[in-house]
């Protein structure tokens, strides 16, 4: 039965490969987006933008709230627009 399964499953090998790569990419993206270091970088970027006058205090507060919501799982949108 093993050789029969292998022969019939061979056409699906490229699909399995794509699914495997997609899973690896998804894990990497999740790690980069939701790691503590990523949240810290976002907060630091917000603070730098506020300090340099690129965004107002109100915009910085809203962006920080969005990052905190993402950290706690309450927010699903990304970015600090």
N, C-alpha and C positions, 0 to 999 in steps of 0.2 A: 504494500500500500504506500510506502514511503516514496518510491520512485514515481508511482502514478500521481501522487499529490504534487511532487516536485515538477513534473512535466506540465500538469494542468495549472499549477501556480506560477509558472515561469512568466506568462504574459502579464501578471500582476506585479512583478518585481519592480518595474519603474514606478508604479503608483506607491508601493510600499516605501521606496526610497524617498519619494517626494514627501510623503507623510512623515517619515522619520526626520527629514531635514526641517520640515515645517515645525515639528515639535521642538527641535533643538533651538530654532530661531525664536519661537514663542517663549521658551524658558529663559533665553538670554535677554529678550526684551523685558519680560517680567522682572528679572533680576536687576536690570539697569533702571527701570522705571520705579520700582517699588523698594529698592534697597535703602537702608538708612542713609547711606552716603549720598544717594541721589536726592533725597529730601533735604539733606543738609546743604547740598550745592544749590538747590532751588531757593532755599531761604537766604543763603548768602548772596545769590544773584539779585534777589529782590532788595536786600539791604543795600547792596552796592548801587543799584539803580536809583533807589530812594536817596541815598547820600549824594549821588552825583546830579540829582535833580531831573533825571529822566522820567521819573514817575512821582506823583504826589504822595503825600502821607496816606490819603484815603485809598489810592490805588494799591499802595504797598500793603495796607492792612487787608484789603480784599484779596490780594494775591496770597498773602500769608494764610488767611483763613482757608483759601482753596487748597493750599498745600497741606495744612493741618487736617482738612476734611479727607484728603486723599490718604494721609498717613493713618487715619483712624478708620478708614474704609467707608466713610460717609459720602465721599465724592468719587465720581467716575471719570470726570473730564481731566485732561492733562494740560500742561502748559501754564505759563504765568503771564498771559497777554496783558 
